[in-house]
Amino acid sequence: MRHGAQVVAAALVAIAAALRGASGLPADLPIFTDIAGQAGLTAFKHNCGDGHMDNIAEATGVGPCVFDYDGDGDLDFYFPNGRWKKNVSDNRGRDFIGKLRNALFRNNGDGTFTDVTEQAGVAGKDAGYSASAADYDGDGDLDLYVCNYGPNELLRNNGDGTFTDVTEKAGVGDPRFSLSGVWLDIDGDGDDDLYVCNYLEYDAGKFRAYYAATNFPGPLSYNGQPDTMYRNNGDGTFTDVTKEAGLFFAQGRGMSATAADFNNDGRMDIYVANDAMENNYFENKGGGKFADEGLTTGLAFGQNGQGVSSMGPAVGDVNRDGRLDLLIPDMDYMSLLVWRDGVYEDQVNRSNIAVICGQYTGWGGVLLDYDNDGWLDVFIANGHPHHEYPENAVLARNDGTGVFVDVAWQAGDYFKTKKWYSRGAAYLDIDDDGDIDLLVMDLNGHPHLLRNDGGNTRNRWLKVDVRRAGGKAPAIGARVTVVAGGMTMIDDVSPVRGYLAQNDPRIHFGLGRAEKAERVEVRWPDGRTKTLLDVAANQILKPAPDAP
């Protein structure tokens, strides 16, 4: 019987390969396998606060935080969770009071994870949506900032596997409905500052003038909230410098934010994806000052100028022209904002992304080179915005000409046989084997850890792990340039990307068939650079900055 099953399985693999060949796609493209159960991650199940999503605060969902909290070289996971809240949750969910918490899973280094939430002291105090990690105090350990509906939390890493809540002392307990915390050095003083992206003013369900079939009102029924820029004072405290930095925007409705050097001037800019309105591109002018250049650069709107329900911004150089582009999922066709002729242009139609994604509601967008051919592909985690109706996930392969091809049907059971009610998604290389894996969070469901099987067999890769001086914390804001096989590829160390997500801080490059990178250039946040020549493929490179 076992032999018969093996014969059937082999026949199915052969049929799938033949179908891929007939479609004009490579016959050996990778597939993804959900290993969350065997890894022990399904011990966690997200809960929006009362077990059934019925308002915009609960529908917002949750995203994963990927970081190495104990410094052992393995990536660990932090999962925020909902809480029952009097002015948000349904009374029928009161049984959840005191039973919901965030979760920290330690990577055991053998493919399994252990829930260490209680001993680490990171269960959280309020309804959580996202978390991000950075070494704000410069001691070499990654600290954790948790965005909540209510006061946020800054958890200082003690270096012994435990954390201490230092929110009040640090002065970063933003009391609003926060969805994203982005770390970057805005003033060039060497420490990480914090940009907090806030959403809207939920009214405890008082507004009732909406179409009943939609289940609850949308974002335009509520006032937006301003974001907050906290400058790191270098002594364990922060100062709100939002207005003086030029970052005050009163009605933002921010869903997620990210930071990257979009104009290649060596400074990190801030991009905020807003719900049902224009987005913000805050260009870093130097000296801790920013200006919103969204309209002048083409980054304020997508889909031919109309406001869209933007979710989370994914960042990458899609067409390999030396400028970082943006992929932003939404409730329609998405936006693919690509630099062209001095301005960003939405190429969602000409790229075929609109056709692939138009039937879904996109949330967690990821730009990743899943087959290591040198071109960034697209993953989208989908789910209905107003009802707990599942949807298929999207996987689209970049063919290198600016066109994306739907390959979800051949990428494994997660894509082709099941639907999910998903929100945030992160990219990572969980097994350090040189292909990119995915971590996806479902609303009121278990996480998915999608292992990439086959992404490292046909093509080669290079991963660049850029750290601060001392070799511990990631060097947020560093720029890496790789030249290999006729391609020039760039990316920044900026792990907070996508919807409510923090990703693997190491930068991954697919090299195609190239056996080496002819040149690897690293620019640290302080401006120091290092150039390495003839770097062999298929390795994790850990460059160290030269002494100043």
C-alpha positions in Angstrom: 0.0 0.0 0.0 2.8 2.3 0.9 4.5 1.6 -2.4 1.3 2.3 -4.3 1.0 5.7 -2.6 4.6 6.5 -3.5 3.8 5.7 -7.1 0.8 7.9 -7.1 2.7 10.8 -5.5 5.5 10.5 -8.1 3.0 10.5 -10.9 1.4 13.6 -9.5 4.7 15.4 -9.3 5.5 14.4 -12.9 2.1 15.7 -14.0 2.6 19.0 -12.2 6.1 19.4 -13.7 4.6 18.7 -17.2 1.9 21.3 -16.6 4.5 23.9 -15.5 6.5 23.2 -18.6 3.4 23.6 -20.8 2.7 26.9 -19.2 6.1 28.3 -20.2 7.3 28.4 -16.6 10.3 26.5 -15.3 9.4 22.9 -14.4 11.2 23.0 -11.1 9.7 26.1 -9.3 9.6 25.9 -5.5 6.6 24.9 -3.5 5.7 26.0 0.1 5.0 23.6 2.9 3.1 24.8 6.1 5.3 23.4 9.0 3.6 25.5 11.7 2.1 22.4 13.3 5.3 20.4 13.5 7.2 23.5 14.7 4.9 23.9 17.6 3.5 27.3 16.5 -0.1 26.2 16.4 -0.1 26.3 20.1 -0.9 30.0 19.5 -4.3 31.0 18.2 -5.1 34.7 17.6 -8.3 36.1 19.0 -9.7 39.5 18.1 -11.1 39.9 21.6 -14.4 38.3 21.7 -14.1 35.4 19.3 -16.1 37.0 16.4 -15.0 40.0 14.4 -17.8 42.6 14.2 -16.2 46.0 14.1 -13.2 47.8 12.5 -11.0 47.6 15.5 -11.3 43.8 15.6 -11.1 43.4 11.8 -7.7 45.2 11.7 -6.0 41.9 12.6 -2.5 41.2 13.6 1.0 40.7 12.2 4.2 38.8 13.2 7.5 40.1 14.6 10.6 38.1 13.5 13.7 38.8 15.6 16.5 37.1 17.5 15.6 38.0 21.1 18.3 35.9 22.8 21.2 36.5 20.5 21.8 32.8 19.6 21.6 33.4 15.9 18.2 31.8 15.4 15.1 33.8 14.5 12.4 33.9 17.2 8.7 35.0 16.8 6.5 37.4 18.8 2.8 37.2 18.2 0.5 40.1 19.5 -3.0 39.1 20.4 -6.4 40.8 21.1 -8.1 41.4 24.4 -11.6 41.8 25.5 -12.2 45.6 25.8 -15.3 47.2 27.1 -15.7 49.8 24.4 -14.7 47.5 21.5 -15.7 43.9 22.2 -19.1 42.3 22.2 -20.6 41.4 25.6 -20.9 37.8 24.5 -17.1 37.6 24.6 -16.7 38.4 28.3 -15.5 34.8 28.9 -12.2 35.8 27.3 -11.4 38.4 30.0 -8.1 37.5 31.4 -7.5 34.6 29.1 -5.8 36.2 26.1 -2.1 37.2 25.9 0.6 37.9 23.4 3.2 35.1 22.8 6.9 34.8 22.4 8.2 31.6 20.7 11.9 30.8 21.1 13.6 29.0 18.2 15.1 25.8 19.6 17.4 25.5 16.6 16.1 22.1 15.6 13.0 23.2 13.6 10.8 23.5 16.7 9.7 26.4 18.9 9.0 26.8 22.6 6.5 29.3 24.1 8.6 31.3 26.6 6.1 34.1 27.1 5.7 33.9 30.9 9.3 33.5 31.8 10.3 36.3 29.4 7.6 38.6 30.8 6.1 39.7 27.5 2.4 38.7 27.7 1.4 42.3 27.1 -1.3 44.4 28.8 -3.7 45.4 26.0 -5.1 44.5 22.6 -2.0 44.1 20.4 -1.7 44.5 16.6 2.0 44.5 15.8 5.5 44.6 17.4 8.9 45.7 16.2 12.4 45.2 17.7 15.5 47.4 17.8 18.4 48.0 20.2 17.2 51.4 21.4 19.6 51.6 24.4 22.7 50.3 22.5 23.5 47.4 24.8 23.5 44.8 22.0 20.1 43.2 22.9 16.9 43.7 20.8 14.2 45.4 22.7 10.5 45.1 21.8 7.9 47.8 21.1 4.3 46.6 21.0 1.5 48.6 19.3 -1.8 48.4 21.0 -5.4 49.8 21.1 -4.5 51.9 24.0 -1.1 52.7 25.6 1.8 51.0 23.7 4.5 49.1 25.5 8.3 49.3 25.3 9.9 46.2 26.7 13.6 46.4 27.4 15.6 43.3 26.8 17.6 42.4 30.0 20.0 40.1 28.1 19.1 37.1 30.2 15.9 36.0 28.4 13.6 38.4 30.2 12.2 41.8 29.5 11.3 44.8 31.7 8.5 47.2 30.9 10.1 50.7 30.6 7.3 52.4 28.8 6.6 55.1 31.4 10.3 55.9 31.9 11.0 56.1 28.2 7.9 58.2 27.5 6.7 56.2 24.5 3.3 54.9 25.7 1.3 56.4 22.8 -2.3 56.1 24.1 -4.0 56.0 20.7 -5.0 53.2 18.3 -1.4 52.3 17.1 -0.7 49.8 14.3 3.0 50.1 13.5 6.2 51.1 15.1 9.2 51.9 12.8 12.7 52.3 14.0 15.2 54.6 12.2 17.8 57.2 13.0 16.3 60.5 11.9 19.1 62.8 13.1 22.3 60.8 12.5 23.3 60.6 16.1 23.7 56.8 16.0 20.7 55.7 18.0 17.4 54.4 16.8 14.4 56.8 17.0 10.8 55.6 16.8 7.9 56.5 14.4 4.5 55.3 15.6 1.8 54.9 13.0 -1.7 55.5 14.4 -5.1 54.6 12.9 -8.4 56.1 13.8 -10.8 57.1 16.7 -13.1 54.2 17.1 -16.5 55.3 18.7 -17.5 52.2 20.6 -20.0 51.3 17.9 -22.1 54.5 18.1 -22.1 55.3 14.4 -24.9 53.2 12.8 -25.6 54.8 9.4 -24.1 52.0 7.2 -25.4 49.3 4.9 -26.2 46.4 7.2 -24.8 43.7 4.9 -21.3 45.1 5.4 -21.5 44.1 9.1 -20.0 47.4 10.4 -18.9 50.9 9.2 -15.7 51.5 7.2 -12.8 53.8 8.0 -14.3 57.0 6.6 -17.0 56.8 9.3 -14.3 57.8 11.9 -11.8 60.6 12.4 -8.2 59.8 11.7 -5.4 60.2 14.2 -1.9 61.8 13.9 1.2 59.7 14.1 4.0 60.3 16.6 7.8 60.7 16.1 9.8 59.9 19.2 13.4 61.1 19.2 15.8 58.9 21.2 17.6 61.1 23.7 20.3 58.5 24.3 19.6 58.2 28.0 16.7 55.7 27.9 14.1 58.4 27.3 12.4 59.7 24.2 11.0 63.1 23.2 7.9 63.7 20.9 9.3 65.8 18.0 6.5 65.1 15.5 5.7 68.7 14.7 9.2 70.1 14.7 10.3 67.3 12.5 7.6 68.2 9.9 5.8 64.9 10.4 2.5 66.1 11.9 -0.5 65.0 9.8 -3.8 65.3 11.8 -6.1 62.9 9.9 -3.8 60.1 8.9 -5.6 56.7 9.4 -2.3 55.0 9.1 -2.4 51.2 8.6 1.3 50.6 8.5 4.5 52.4 7.9 8.1 51.7 6.8 11.4 53.5 6.4 13.9 53.2 3.5 16.2 55.4 1.5 13.8 56.0 -1.5 15.7 58.8 -3.1 19.2 57.4 -2.7 20.6 60.3 -0.7 21.9 58.2 2.3 19.0 59.2 4.6 16.0 57.1 5.6 12.7 58.4 4.5 9.3 57.4 6.0 6.3 56.0 4.0 2.9 55.7 5.6 0.0 53.7 4.0 -3.3 55.3 5.0 -6.7 53.8 4.8 -9.2 55.3 2.3 -7.1 58.5 1.6 -3.8 59.7 0.3 -0.6 58.1 1.6 2.4 60.0 3.1 5.9 60.0 1.7 8.0 61.9 4.3 11.3 62.7 2.6 14.2 63.1 5.0 15.7 66.5 4.4 18.5 66.1 6.9 19.0 67.4 10.4 15.9 65.5 11.7 13.6 67.4 9.3 11.1 65.9 6.9 8.6 67.1 4.2 5.7 65.3 2.7 6.6 64.8 -1.0 3.9 62.2 -1.7 2.1 64.3 -4.3 5.2 65.6 -6.1 6.8 62.1 -6.4 3.6 60.1 -7.3 3.6 58.2 -4.0 0.4 59.7 -2.5 -2.1 57.8 -4.6 -2.4 54.5 -6.5 -4.7 53.2 -9.1 -4.7 56.2 -11.4 -5.1 58.8 -8.7 -8.0 57.5 -6.6 -7.7 57.0 -2.9 -7.5 53.3 -2.0 -7.7 51.3 1.2 -3.9 50.9 1.5 -2.7 48.3 3.9 1.0 47.7 4.4 3.9 48.9 2.2 6.3 46.3 0.9 9.6 47.6 -0.4 12.1 46.4 -3.0 13.7 47.2 -6.4 11.1 45.5 -8.6 12.7 46.4 -12.0 16.3 46.5 -10.8 16.9 50.1 -11.8 18.6 51.1 -8.6 15.6 52.7 -6.9 13.4 51.1 -4.3 9.8 50.6 -5.3 6.6 50.0 -3.3 3.9 47.3 -3.3 0.8 48.2 -1.4 -2.1 45.7 -1.1 -5.7 47.0 -0.7 -9.3 46.1 -1.1 -9.2 46.2 -4.9 -6.2 45.8 -7.3 -3.3 46.9 -5.2 -0.7 49.5 -6.1 2.7 48.8 -7.6 4.6 52.1 -7.5 7.7 51.9 -9.6 10.2 54.6 -10.2 10.2 55.7 -13.8 11.4 58.9 -15.5 11.7 60.9 -12.3 8.5 60.0 -10.7 6.7 56.9 -9.3 4.2 55.3 -11.6 1.5 52.8 -10.7 2.2 49.8 -12.8 -0.4 47.5 -11.3 -2.2 47.1 -14.6 0.7 46.7 -17.1 2.4 44.3 -14.6 -0.7 41.9 -14.6 -0.9 42.3 -10.8 -4.4 43.8 -11.1 -5.7 40.8 -12.9 -4.2 38.4 -10.4 -5.3 40.3 -7.2 -8.5 42.0 -8.2 -10.8 39.3 -6.8 -9.2 39.4 -3.4 -8.8 41.8 -0.4 -5.1 42.1 0.1 -3.4 42.8 3.5 0.0 41.3 4.1 2.2 42.0 1.0 5.7 40.7 0.6 8.3 41.3 -2.1 10.6 38.3 -2.2 12.7 36.4 -4.7 11.2 33.0 -3.9 13.1 31.2 -6.7 16.4 33.1 -6.4 16.4 34.1 -10.1 17.3 37.7 -9.2 13.8 39.2 -9.7 11.4 40.1 -6.8 8.2 38.1 -6.8 4.9 38.9 -4.9 3.1 37.2 -2.1 -0.2 38.6 -0.7 -2.1 37.3 2.3 -5.8 37.9 1.8 -9.0 37.9 3.8 -12.4 39.6 3.6 -12.5 43.0 5.4 -15.9 42.9 7.0 -16.8 39.2 7.4 -14.8 36.1 8.4 -14.9 34.9 4.8 -11.6 33.2 3.7 -9.8 33.9 0.5 -6.9 32.4 -1.4 -3.4 33.7 -1.0 -1.5 35.1 -4.0 1.9 34.1 -5.3 3.0 35.9 -8.5 6.3 35.3 -10.2 8.3 38.2 -11.8 9.3 37.1 -15.3 12.0 39.8 -15.5 10.1 42.0 -18.0 7.9 43.8 -15.6 5.1 41.2 -15.8 4.0 38.9 -13.0 2.6 35.4 -13.6 0.2 33.7 -11.3 2.0 30.6 -9.9 -0.1 30.0 -6.8 -1.8 27.0 -8.4 1.5 25.1 -8.4 3.1 26.3 -5.2 1.6 23.8 -2.7 -1.5 23.0 -0.8 -1.5 26.2 1.2 -2.3 28.0 -2.1 -4.2 25.7 -4.3 -6.5 23.7 -1.9 -7.3 26.0 0.9 -8.5 29.5 1.7 -7.6 31.6 4.7 -8.7 34.6 6.7 -5.3 36.3 6.8 -3.8 39.6 7.8 0.0 40.3 8.4 2.8 38.4 6.7 6.6 38.4 7.1 9.5 37.0 5.1 12.4 35.1 6.6 14.9 32.3 6.1 13.9 30.1 9.0 16.3 27.3 8.3 19.2 29.3 6.8 19.1 27.2 3.6 19.2 30.1 1.2 15.6 30.4 0.2 12.9 32.7 1.5 10.2 31.3 3.8 7.0 33.1 4.9 5.2 33.6 8.2 1.5 34.5 7.9 -1.0 35.4 10.6 -4.7 34.7 10.4 -7.4 36.6 12.2 -9.0 34.3 14.8 -6.7 31.5 13.6 -3.3 29.8 13.9 -0.1 31.1 12.3 1.3 29.6 9.2 5.0 29.0 8.7 5.5 28.3 5.0 8.8 26.6 4.3 10.2 27.2 0.8 11.1 23.8 -0.7 13.2 24.1 -3.8 14.1 27.8 -3.9 17.8 27.0 -3.4 18.2 24.1 -5.9 18.0 25.8 -9.3 19.6 29.2 -8.5 22.2 30.6 -6.2 21.8 33.2 -3.5 23.6 35.6 -1.1 22.4 36.8 2.3 24.0 39.9 3.8 23.8 40.2 7.6 24.7 43.8 8.4 25.3 44.6 12.1 26.2 47.6 14.1 29.8 47.9 15.4 30.2 45.1 17.9 28.3 42.6 15.7 25.1 42.3 17.7 22.1 44.4 16.7 21.1 44.9 13.0 22.4 48.1 11.5 19.0 49.7 10.7 19.4 52.1 7.8 22.4 50.3 6.1 22.3 50.0 2.3 23.6 47.0 0.5 24.4 46.9 -3.2 25.2 43.6 -5.0 26.5 43.2 -8.6 26.2 39.7 -9.9 25.4 38.0 -13.2 24.8 41.3 -15.0 22.4 42.6 -12.4 22.8 45.4 -9.9 20.6 44.9 -6.8 20.0 47.1 -3.8 18.2 46.9 -0.5 18.2 48.5 2.9 18.2 47.1 6.4 14.7 48.0 7.4 12.9 45.0 8.8 9.5 46.7 9.5 7.8 46.3 6.2 4.4 45.1 5.0 1.3 45.0 7.1 1.8 44.9 10.8 5.0 42.9 10.3 8.7 42.8 11.2 10.8 40.7 8.9 14.1 38.9 8.9 16.7 41.8 9.2 19.2 40.1 6.9 19.1 41.1 3.3 18.6 38.4 0.8 19.6 38.4 -2.9 18.9 35.8 -5.5 21.8 35.5 -7.9 20.4 33.3 -10.6 23.1 31.0 -12.1 25.9 33.3 -11.0 28.5 31.5 -8.9 29.7 34.7 -7.2 28.9 38.3 -6.7 31.4 40.5 -8.5 30.9 43.3 -6.0 29.2 43.7 -2.7 29.1 47.2 -1.2 27.8 48.0 2.3 27.1 51.5 3.5 26.5 51.7 7.2 24.2 54.3 8.7 27.1 56.5 9.7 28.3 56.7 6.1 31.2 54.2 6.4 31.4 51.9 3.4 33.1 48.6 2.6 33.4 47.0 -0.8 34.1 43.3 -1.2 35.0 41.7 -4.5 34.4 38.2 -5.9 32.1 37.0 -3.1 31.2 33.4 -3.4 27.5 32.6 -3.7 25.4 30.5 -1.3 26.6 32.0 2.0 25.5 34.3 4.8 27.9 37.2 4.6 28.6 39.1 7.8 30.6 42.2 6.8 32.2 44.3 9.6 32.8 48.0 9.2 36.3 49.3 9.1 37.4 51.4 12.0 36.6 55.1 11.6 
